[in-house]
Amino acid sequence: MVKEIQIYIEGGAKGQDRASSVELRKGFSTFFGELVEKAREKNIRFKLIICGSTEITCKIFSQANEKSSNEFLVLLVDSDLPVSEDETPKSFLQNQEKLKKCDLRKVNENQCHLMVQVMESWFLADIDALKKHFGQDFKENKLRKNKKVEEIAKDDVLNSLKESTKDRKKGSYHKIQDGAKLLEIINSNRVREVAPNCERLFQAILEKI
C-alpha cells in the first residue's frame, strides 16, 4: 500500500532561492488540489519537491527512487520539445542527450511525466485565468491559439505570454512571479481536457490513491 506520493518537479530560480521554490510548491499544490484531497482522505501523504533544472530534477528523483519503499515517486519535467505519438515520457527522456547520466532503467513508465512542451502550455488552456491575473492590460489577441496546447512550440508559448503582457505596469510575464500565481488559479480540469500528458499524470496518481 502506498503511504506517500512524492512529485519531483522541475522549476525554481537558479541557485538556492528558497522563496521561489516555496511559491512554486504552493502553486502546484493548489493545481493538484483534487489529488491532495483524495490522498488525504486515504491517509496518504502528498509531497511536492521543487528541484531546479531538468537535469537536476531527474538526478534527485532517480536517487530518491533507489531508496523508496512504500512511496510512489513521480518525475515531472518540461519536455521543451514535441513528443511523438510513438514515444512514452520515459523513452523520450532516455533519448535526451542532456539526461544521459540520469539512470531511469529501474523507473516504471507510470512514474515519468512531462509538461508538454513547457509548464506555461497549461496556462493557455485557461484564458479566463490569464485575464483575471494580468488584468486590463492583457492582450489576448497576442496569444498563440490552439486547443491542442501541447502542439504549440515552447518558444511560441513563452513569446506569446510575453507579448500579451508587455504593456502591463508590473512588466511582462515572469516565470517565478507570475507562473506560481497562475498555477493557483488555472482550472486543472480545463488543462486535463486539452493536454493529454497532464491527464495521464492525474490518472497515474489517482490509480495509486
C-alpha positions in Angstrom: 0.0 0.0 0.0 1.3 3.5 -0.9 1.9 5.6 2.2 3.2 8.7 0.4 3.2 10.3 -3.0 6.2 12.4 -4.0 6.3 14.5 -7.1 9.7 15.8 -8.1 9.1 18.9 -10.2 11.3 20.9 -12.5 11.3 24.6 -11.5 12.6 27.3 -9.3 15.2 30.0 -9.9 18.9 29.3 -10.3 20.8 28.8 -7.1 19.3 28.3 -3.7 16.3 30.6 -4.0 14.0 29.2 -1.3 11.4 31.8 -1.8 10.8 30.9 -5.5 10.6 27.2 -4.6 8.1 27.9 -1.9 5.9 29.9 -4.3 6.1 27.2 -7.0 5.3 24.5 -4.4 2.3 26.4 -3.3 1.1 26.9 -6.9 1.5 23.3 -7.8 -0.2 22.2 -4.5 -3.3 24.2 -5.5 -3.2 22.9 -9.1 -3.1 19.4 -7.7 -5.7 20.2 -5.1 -8.0 17.3 -6.2 -5.2 14.8 -5.8 -4.0 16.2 -2.5 -7.6 16.0 -1.1 -8.1 12.4 -2.3 -4.8 11.4 -0.9 -5.6 13.0 2.5 -8.9 11.0 2.6 -6.9 7.8 2.4 -4.3 9.0 4.9 -1.6 9.2 2.1 0.9 11.9 2.5 1.4 14.2 -0.6 4.8 15.8 -1.0 6.0 18.2 -3.7 9.7 18.7 -4.3 10.8 21.6 -6.4 14.3 20.7 -7.7 15.6 23.1 -10.3 16.7 22.3 -13.9 15.6 19.2 -15.8 18.9 17.5 -15.2 19.0 18.2 -11.5 15.3 17.2 -11.1 15.9 13.9 -12.9 19.0 13.2 -10.8 17.3 13.9 -7.5 14.3 11.8 -8.5 16.4 8.8 -9.6 18.4 8.8 -6.4 15.3 9.0 -4.3 13.7 6.2 -6.3 16.5 3.9 -5.4 15.7 4.3 -1.7 11.9 4.3 -1.9 9.8 1.6 -0.4 6.2 2.5 0.4 6.2 5.7 -1.6 5.1 6.4 -5.1 7.6 8.7 -6.7 6.8 10.8 -9.8 9.1 12.8 -12.1 7.6 15.9 -13.7 9.7 18.0 -16.1 9.2 20.1 -19.2 9.7 18.3 -22.5 10.9 21.5 -24.1 10.2 19.7 -27.4 7.4 17.9 -29.2 6.7 14.4 -28.1 5.9 12.0 -30.9 3.0 9.5 -30.6 5.4 6.5 -30.6 7.3 7.8 -27.6 6.4 7.4 -24.0 7.6 10.0 -21.5 10.2 7.6 -20.2 11.6 6.8 -23.7 11.5 10.5 -24.6 13.6 11.3 -21.5 16.0 8.4 -22.1 16.7 9.8 -25.6 17.6 13.3 -24.4 21.4 13.8 -24.6 21.4 16.1 -21.6 19.9 13.3 -19.5 22.3 10.5 -20.5 23.7 10.5 -16.9 20.3 10.1 -15.4 19.6 6.3 -15.0 15.8 5.6 -15.5 16.2 1.9 -16.1 14.6 1.0 -12.8 11.9 3.5 -13.1 8.4 2.5 -14.2 6.6 4.1 -17.1 3.9 5.5 -14.8 6.5 7.4 -12.8 7.7 9.5 -15.7 5.6 12.5 -16.7 6.0 15.6 -18.9 4.7 19.1 -19.1 4.4 19.4 -22.9 6.0 21.4 -24.1 6.5 23.6 -21.1 4.7 24.4 -17.8 3.3 27.6 -19.4 1.5 25.5 -22.0 -1.0 24.6 -19.3 -1.8 28.3 -18.9 -3.0 28.6 -22.5 -5.8 26.1 -21.6 -7.5 28.7 -19.3 -7.6 32.1 -20.9 -10.1 33.3 -18.3 -7.4 32.8 -15.6 -4.9 34.7 -17.6 -7.3 37.6 -17.9 -8.0 37.6 -14.2 -4.4 37.5 -13.3 -3.0 40.1 -15.8 -5.9 42.5 -15.7 -6.9 45.1 -18.3 -3.5 45.5 -19.9 -3.6 41.8 -21.0 -3.7 41.5 -24.8 -5.5 38.2 -25.5 -5.0 38.6 -29.3 -1.3 38.2 -28.9 -1.6 34.6 -27.6 -1.0 31.6 -29.8 -4.4 29.9 -30.1 -4.5 26.2 -30.4 -6.9 24.0 -28.5 -4.2 21.3 -28.5 -1.9 23.3 -26.3 0.8 20.6 -26.3 1.3 21.2 -30.1 2.4 24.8 -29.6 6.2 25.1 -29.6 7.8 26.1 -26.4 9.2 29.4 -27.8 5.8 30.3 -29.2 4.2 29.7 -25.8 6.7 31.9 -23.9 6.9 34.6 -26.5 3.1 34.9 -26.8 2.8 35.2 -23.0 5.4 38.0 -23.0 3.8 39.8 -26.0 0.4 39.7 -24.4 1.6 41.2 -21.2 4.4 43.6 -22.3 2.2 46.7 -21.7 1.4 45.7 -18.1 2.6 48.1 -15.4 4.2 45.2 -13.5 6.1 44.1 -16.6 5.7 41.2 -18.9 5.2 37.6 -17.9 7.8 36.3 -15.4 8.1 32.5 -14.7 8.5 32.8 -11.0 6.5 35.8 -10.1 3.5 35.0 -12.4 3.9 31.3 -13.0 3.3 30.3 -9.4 0.3 32.6 -9.1 -1.2 31.3 -12.3 -0.9 27.7 -11.1 -3.1 28.6 -8.2 -6.0 29.9 -10.3 -6.0 27.9 -13.6 -8.6 25.2 -13.8 -6.9 21.8 -13.8 -9.9 20.2 -15.4 -9.6 22.5 -18.4 -5.9 21.7 -18.7 -6.6 17.9 -18.5 -9.1 18.2 -21.3 -6.6 19.7 -23.8 -3.3 18.4 -22.5 -3.2 14.6 -22.7 0.1 14.3 -20.7 -1.4 16.3 -17.8 -4.4 13.9 -17.8 -2.0 11.0 -17.9 -0.3 12.4 -14.8 -3.6 12.8 -12.9 -4.7 9.3 -13.8 -1.4 7.7 -12.7 -1.6 9.3 -9.3 -5.3 8.6 -8.9 -4.7 4.9 -9.6 -2.2 4.8 -6.7 -4.6 6.6 -4.4 
